[in-house]
């Protein structure tokens, strides 16, 4: 059985040469089963009864959802708790043929759902939102078991997810058109907005609830139907949301959830090439986004992509250091660094550099890592072994090029296979991998800068452009720098920028389109112009 975790305090001042400390000792002293687990020879030596963890047991379904019904399959994949590697369930591994049934159900439902009024759709969204919040504890437990994030953070995600239902319930009746005065005397023109049709929704594992509701709530508000492909690491939260949608009264076929692992490429291609699907919304890596865009070209779908990031966090010398560190902690280490808007490169002015690094290391050393269901845990595991390998490689590379580890800097193998100590590295050099690659893990590399021009150039010297952050008490500098940063979003004097009311999205290789805000519903609407000839006196 996988060993239970306990909160562990982060070690300070780990020597660079001991980055992988603990592995040899574990191989010699751990029981055979634990050695096999950690070496990857087996994934799970135990199971978790998810239903026993929930108040509403019906929320846990080991089935896809097609046309409002549970859809079992003869082929399955296993889902594991990243904290313990215990199995938490199995899901259908659907093929392209079975996905076709989901698309057909969504296409059939669209023919009637498109005729509902915006007020009817708003009411359905609010009913769904209320059920989600009533199920907040259960949904948070599912998120923690699938994703690993601490339970308090998971509850926050559920509330964040529900906020999009609330927001787009308000936006549904406000998808206004225009009255236009044409150049032809006597003519009149109006525009109306109509739903696109069936939408393919592909979501990641790091926000298994919020990434779905941010897209699907906008689609429903517009009158569209959806086929959701959640990540195979976190399918059960998506299935539970679909169950609650049905209970809320959302018609069968409007919200469909397809689950797959083995057939990921085949299913993704099906969503992109099927002519019945009029839009694909994807959150994930830039490389996969490029693949999906190419596959969608044959049907000229509308696309919105939220792809990779490499967020700069810039601290100017007029900022109180304690405030800057607080913002950096909330930005960098949320979700153990596994969010697309996490700061990946911290640029601090040379005049406050030492003070900032010391205080940041002190804050991070107070974190407690462990199983997210346990009391007092602030940071959970990474999602899988590949994530840990990448974090370790980035830390080793930074140390190789002269970086100094102030806190963390090694795997937490005594806790579990997928744990890595939150890490602060000072004296980071511009040539290290972190400068160009998104770590997606709990590593804060702190770079020193001397001038505004220098740091803007460093911040912009990447292919991506999702989120960025500026800390300054100079209002002129705040506007000046924010306007020069090549990013879709800029946080000024805050480490948290995500909100249902503000547009979320990037530029450059971070994709296109916007989610949330008043702009989010536009991604699911077509504008139709209607011109009336000779209906009155000339203007």
N, C-alpha and C positions, 0 to 999 in steps of 0.2 A: 504494500500500500504506500502511496506517496506520502512522504512525511508532512505533517501539518506545519504551517508556517507560523511565525510569531513576529511581532514588530521588532525590527532591528534598527539601531541607530547607525547613521552613516559614519564610517571611519574617516578621520582627518589625516591629511598629509600621507597619502599612500605613495611609496616610492615607485617611480615609473617601471622599474624592472619587475615589480610584483603585480602587474596588471591582472595576470591569470592565477593569482594565488588561490590555493585551496583545491584545485583540480586533482593534483597528484595525491594529496592526502585522502580525498574522497574515494579515489579509485582503490586505495589500499585498505581503507577502513570501513567503507559502507557495505551493507549487505548486498548480495548479488542482485536482488531485485532493484534496489535503488541505483546501483551502478548501471544496470541496463537502462533504466529510465533516463538517467542523466546523459548517457552516451548516445541516446537516440535509437537503441536497438528495439525498444518498445515505447509506445507513446503514453499508455495509461495502464496502471496496475490497479485501478479502482474505478468505481462509478459513483456518481452523485445522483440521488433521486430528486430531480428538479421539482417535481410536484410537491414533495414534502417541504420544500422551501417556500411555497407560495400559499397565500390565503385563497386565491381564486385558481384552483388547480386546472381549470379548463383553459387557462391562458397558455399553458405549455402543450403544444401540439407538434408531434413528429410527422408532419405532413405539409406539403405545399398547399396553397389556397388558390383554387381556380373556380371561378364562377360562384364564389361564396361557400364552397364546400371543401372539406379536407380531401386532399388528393394524395393518396399513398403511392408507393412505387415498389417494384421488385428489386431495384438497385438503390443503395444508400451510401452515405458517407457519415463519418463520425465527427462529433463536435466535442471539444475538450476545454476544460477550465485551464487557462494559461498559468494560474497560480499553483496548481497542484498536478496538472496533466491528467486529472481524473476525467473520465468520460461523463458528459452531461446529457448526451442524447444522440440520436441518429436522425438524419434528414434524407428525403428522397433526392437521388441524383438523377435529375430529369434530363432527357435527351431533347434534341431539336424538335422531334415529332411531338413530344408532350408539351413543349413550349408553344407549339402551334395551337394547341387547344386553349391555352391561356390567352393568346392573342385573339383567337376567334371569340372567346367569351367577352373580352374587352371590347372588341369591335361590335359585337351584337349589343352590348350594354350601352355603347356610345350613342347608338341610333335613338335611344329613348332618353338617356341622361342629358344629352345636349339640349333637350327641349325643356328641362327644368328651369325654373326662374333663378336668378342670382340669390334671391331671398330664401328660396328653398335650400339651395346649396349652402348658404351661410348657416342656416339652422342645423343642417347635418354636420357641418364642421364643428359647431359649438357643442352639439351632442357628443361628438367624438372626443372633443377636447375634455369635456367633463368626465367622461369615462376613463380617459387616460390619467387624469389627475386623481381620480378615485382609486386607480390601480397603480399609483406612483410607487408604493413600496414593492409590489410584486415586479413591476417592470424594472425597477432599479436593481433588484436582486438578480433578475435575468441578465441584465447588462453586465453586472459585476462578474457573474459566473462565466459569461461568454467572452467578455472583453478584459476583465481583470482590474478595471479602475475601482478605486475605493467607493464604498456604498454612498457616502455623502456626495461625492462627485457624480455618481450615477443618478441619484435623486435630482441633482441639479440639471442633468441632461434631460431627464423626463420633463421637468418644468420648462426647459428651453424648447423641447420638442412640441409641447402643448402650446407654447406661445405662438408658433406659426399657424396652428389651427385657428387660434383666436384672431390673429392678424389678418389672415386671408378670408376669414368669415366677414371681416369688415371691408375688405377690398372687393369681394365678389360683386356687390351692387354698384361699385364705383368704376367699373371698366367702361368708362364713358367714350363715346364717339364725338365727332365734331360736325358743325354746320359750316360749309365752305361756300364762298362766293366765287364761282368760276369766272373765267375771262369771257365767256360767251353770254351775251345779253339774254336775259330771260331764263337762263338755266339756274338750277339750284343743285347743290351736292351735299351729301352727308356721308359720314363714315360710321360703320358699326364694327364691333369686335366680336368675333365668333371663335369657339373652341377649335383647336387644331385637330383633335381626334385622339386616337390611341397613342399613349406615350410610353416609351421604354425608360425605366428608371433603374440605374445601376449605382449601388451605394457601397461605401467602404465599411470596414469593421470598427473604425475608431470612434464613430458616433452612430451606433446602430439604430437609434431611435430618431435623433434630430436630423440626420442626413436624409431620412425618409420623409419625415413630415415637412421639412422645408421645401421639398420638391412636390410631394403629393398634395399637400394642402393647396398650393398654388394651382396645380392641375385641376383639382376638384372644384375650386372656386371658379375656374374658367369654364368648367363643363366638360373636361376631358376625362377619359378613363385611363388606367395605368396597369402596366405589367412590371412588377418590381423584381429585380434580381439582387438580393442582398449578398454581402460577402459570405463565403462558406464558413468563415470563422465565427460569424455572429448571426445565424439565420433565425433563431427562435424569437428574438425581439421583434423582428419584422412580421413574423407569423402572428404573434400576439397582437400587434397593432392592427393587422387585418381582421382578426377576430373581433376586436373592439369596434372596428369600423362597421362590421356587419350588425353588431348589437346596437350601434348608434342609428341604424336605419339606412346606411348607405347601400344602395341597391347591389345585388349580386352582379359580379362581373366588372364593377367599377374599380375595385381594388383587388388585384391578383398578385400572389407572391409565388415566384418560381425559385426553387432551390437546386443548386448544382455545384459540383466540384470537378468531377472528371471531365465534364463536357463544357467547361468554361468557354473555350475558344469557339466551339460550335454554337453555343447558346448566344454568346455575344454577337456573333456574326448573324444569327437569325434575327435578333432584335434590330440590327442595323440594316439588313437587306430586305426584310419583309415590307411590302408596300403598304400594308394596312397600318403600320406604325408610322406616324407622321413626325415624331420627335424622339430624340434620345437625350436624356440628361444623365451625365456621368460625373462622379466625383472619384478621383483616383490619381494614378501616376501619369506623368506626361507621355511616357512611352505607350501605355495602353490607350491613352486619349488619341494619339496619332493613329494607332491601329484602327480604333473605332471610327475615326473620321474618314479614313480611307475606305473602310467597309461601307460606310453610309453614303458614299458618293454616287453609287449606282441608283439610289432612290431619292437623292437630293433632299434628305431630311433636314428639318430644323434641328440644330444641336445647341446644347449649352454644356460646357465643360469647366469643371473646377479641378485644376490639376496641381502639380507639385509647387512647392514654395521653397524659399530660402530667406526667411525674414531677417532683415537687419533691425537691431535695437540700438539706437544712437543716443548717447547720454552726453549732453553739453555741460560745460563747467558751471553754468548758473543754476543747475538743478540740485536741490538738496539730495545728498547721496542716499539717505535712508529711504526717501520716496522713490528714487530711481531703483533701488534694490527691491523694494516691495513690488513695484510694477514688473520688474524683470522676473522675479520668482513666479508671480501669477501667470505671466506670459510664457516663460520658458518651460516650466515644470508641470503645467497642467496635463493630466493624462500621461504622466511620466514622459513628457516631451513628444507624445504621439498625436499631435494635432497639426493640421496643415498651416495654421497661423502662428505656431510657436516661434519665438525668436530662435534663430539658428546661429546668428553671428552678433555678438554683443560688442559694440564699438563705444569705448569710453575715453573721454578726453584725458590727455596725459596728466593734467593738473589734479585730477581726482581719481586716477586709475588705481593706485595702491589702496586707497580707502575703500573704493567700490569693491575690489576683489576680495579684500579681507571680510567686509561685511556680508557679501554674497556667500562666501564660503561658510561663514558662521550660521547664516540662515539655513543653508542647505544641510549642514551637519545636524540640524535639529529635525530633519525629516525622519519619519519611521516607515520603513517599507515592509510589506508582507501581504498576506491574503486580504483583499479589499473588504471582505465580510467581517474582519476582526476589528474590534474597537481600537481606536488610536492610530490605525494605519493611515498614512497620508499619501503613500504612493505604492502602486501595485506593480505587477510584472509587465514586461514587454509582451507583445502578442504571440511571438513564436521565436524559434531558434535563429532564424535568418535575421530578425531584428536585433537580437543580442550580438550576433556576429558582426553586423554592420557598426553598431555602437562601439564594440571593442576595437574594430579596425580603425575607426575614426580617432579614438583616444590614442591608440598606439602610434598612429601617423602624426598626431599633434605633438606627442612626447618626442618622437624621433626628430622632429624639426625644432626642438627647443622649448616646447610648451611645458609648464610645470603644473602638475596635478595638486590642487590645494585640498580637495576633498573628493572621496569616492575613487573612481578610476579603476574599478575591477568588477568582475562578475560576483554576484552574491550567491554563490553556489550552495552555501549552507542553508539558504532559504528555499531555493528552488531553481529549476533549470533555466527559467526565462527571466530571472531577476538580475538587474545591473544597478550598482549603487549610483544614485544621482551624483553628478560629477561637475566640478568647476576647474577649468584650466586657465591659467593666466599666461601671459607672454606668448599668446598664440600668434603665429606668423601668417601673413597673407597667402603663402604658398601651400598651406595645409589643405587637405581634402574638404574639411568643413566649410571652407570659404566658397567652394564650388558645388558641393553636394549637400542635400538635405539629410541630416542625421536621423531624424524621426526617433529621437530617444533622449534620455535625461542627461545631456551633456551641454554645459554652458561654456563655450570658448570665448574668452574675453580678449579683444584686440584693442590696442592703443592707437589713438589718432591725435593729430596736432591742429588741424584746421578744418573749417567747414567744407571747403572745396575738396579736400582730400577724402573726407569721410563720405561725402555724396558720391564721389567717383567709385569708392570701394563698395558702397552699398548697391550701386546700380550695375556693377560689373558681374552680372549673372544673367543667365538666359530667362529666368523666371521672374514673375512680378506679382505675387499675391498680396501678402501683408507686409507692413513695415511700421516702425515705431520710432517716435522722436520724444525725447525728454528735454524740455527747456522752459524757462520762465520768461523768455524774450518772445513776445507775441509776434514781432516782425520776423524773427528767425523761424518761428513755428510755421508761419505761412510760407516763407521763402523756401524752407527745406521741404515741407510737405508737397509743394507744387513741383519741386525738382525730382523727387523720388519717383522712379518708374515702377509704381505699384498700384494695384487697383484699390487698395485700402491703406490708410495711414492712421495710426493711433497717436495722438499727441497727449503726453502726460498720462497715459493709461496703458496697461498691459492687456486689457480685455476690450475687444472691438466688436465681437459678435453680438448681434441684436436683431430681433425679428423686424424692426422698423428701418434698419439700414441695409443698403445693398451690399451683397457679399459676392465677390468675384475678383478675377485678376486680369492681367495683361501679359503680353509676351507669351512665353511658353507655359504660363499658368492658366491659359484658356481664355474663354469668352462667355458672355452672358452674365446675368446677375440673378441672384436668389434672394428671397426675403424682400422687404420694403415694397413700395408701390410699384417698383419695376419688375418684381418677381412674377407677377401674374401675366405680364406682357409676353413672357417667354412661352406661354401656352395659348396665345390668342393670335388669330389672323385679323388683319385690318381689311375690311371690304369697303370700297367706295361705290356709292350709288348716286348716279347723276340723273336729275329730272330736267327734261327739256321744255322750254316755253311754258312755264307755270305761272307767269305773272308779268308785271311791267318790268322793264329793264331797271337795273340798279341805278 
